[in-house]
Each structure stands twice: as C-alpha cells, then as structure tokens.
C-alpha cells in the first residue's frame, strides 16, 4: 500500500485469480446431444452454458422444419451450408450459406431446405421450449 498526499487509502482490494473455462467447438460439430431426429432432420443441442443453448440442425434436401413460435425467447440462426427459404411470420425469403437471421420473441419461424439440404446453427436463451 502506498500513500498519496500523506493519506492512506481507505482499503486495499485484493485481486484473486479466477479460473476461466473455455469451450471450443467447430461450427459443423457443436457437440451436445441429439434432441430430435427423423426423416426430415437431425437436431443437436449443446447446453453447456447456463443461459444460452447452441443448437444445430441438419435439414435434409427439400424438407422443412415443423415451424414454431415461443414466448419469452429470442433466437439467432446462422446458415452454414446449403440453401433454402425461411418463413418469419408472413414473410418468406431466400437463405444461403453465410446468412444470419434474428428471430424476435413470439415470431413464428420455419426453414425449408433446397435441393442440397441446409445446415444451420442457432443460439437461443434459456431452455428448449420448442
């Protein structure tokens, strides 16, 4: 502790080391467990974090997700491979590799894969409720 203008600090703050755990995954293999699998797609969820879920969907050619909406949950979709179309409420638009779509709380959304299928990763807050 050092003095400034002949005055001592009110208190000293001890800085302690904090262990930081890092999780690193490849975008094409996010780890986790299979939560859904049928003739349309395979969905894997990585729930390592407390407040966010990282989920991947491998959607087969010319197939569609069920489509859903959920209250109290936002999502971000990152399209990694393939192409197709996405519905958000009444809007339909093309999606392809590199696109990112933000889904607001309560918006209906569905993905339709094109001829080569579509692989996307999404992040959502909280637990899976869809």
N, C-alpha and C positions, 0 to 999 in steps of 0.2 A: 504494500500500500504506500502510495506516495502522497505528499502534501501539496496542495495548491494554495498559494497565498496564505501560508501558515495555517490552513484549515484542513482537517482530516475529512475524508468522505464519510457520508452518513453510514454506509455499509458497503461491504465488499460483496461482489457477486461471484460465486464460484461456478465456473463453467465445467460441466461434466461432458464426457464423450457419450454420444448416443449411437447405438448400433443401427445402421440403416440396412434394411433388407431390400434387395433389388430382384425383380423377376423380369427375365428377358425371354421373349418368345419370337419365333418367326411368324410373320403375318399369315403364312399359309398353314401354320400349325400352332394354334394358340394354346394348346394344352387343354386341360379341363376334362369334362365328362360328356358323353353323348346324352342329350336330353330329349331329342326327338329323332326318329329315323323311320322313313317309309319309302314308297316308290317315287316320291317327289324330291326328297331332300334328306340331308343329314345335318343336324344342328348340334354344336358342341358349346358348352358354357364353361368359362373359366371364372370361378367365383373366389379367387384368392383374396381379392381386396374386400374391405368391409363395406364400402358404399357404392361400388361400381361392379357391373358384370361385363366381361368381354365375351362376346358370342360370335361364332362363325356359322355360316350357312352355305353348304354346297348344294345348290339348286340344280337339278338335272335339266337337260335340254327340253325346252317347250313345256316346262312345268311351272306352277305358281305356288307361292306360299298361301296359307289359309287367309291371311289378312286379318287384322285385328286393330283395336284401339284400347288404350288403357288410361285410366285417370291417375294423375299424380306421377306420371313417368314420362320423361323425355328420352329420345334415342338419337344416336348418330350412326348412320350407315356409311361404310367405306367400301366401295366396289373395287375388288382386287383383280378378278379375272372374268372374262366373258362379257355379255351384254344382255340387254332386255328392256323392260319397261317397268316403271314404278307408278303406283297409284298412291296419292296422298289426298284424302277426302275425294273430291270430284275431279281432281287434276291427274292426268296421265302424261308421262314424259319419258323419253328415252334415257337409259343409263348405260354406261360403259366403264371400262377399266379406268380408274383414277377419279371417278366421280364420288362426291361426298354429299349426302342428303341429311339435313337436320329435320327431325320429326318432333313437333311440339306436343306438349301434354294434351291428350284427348283426341289427337288426329288419327283417323283410320288410315292404315297403310298396308300395302301388299306389293310383292315383287313378282314379276312374270319373266322367266328366263327366255332368252332367244334360242337359236338353233345350236349354239355351242354350250349352253348352260350358263351359270353365273355363280361366282363365289364372292361372298361379301362378309364383312366383319362389322358388327355393331357393338356399340357401348351404350349401356343404359344404367340408370341409377337405381339402387335398391335391389330387391329380389325379383326373380322372374315371376310375373303375374299374367303371363300370356302363353 
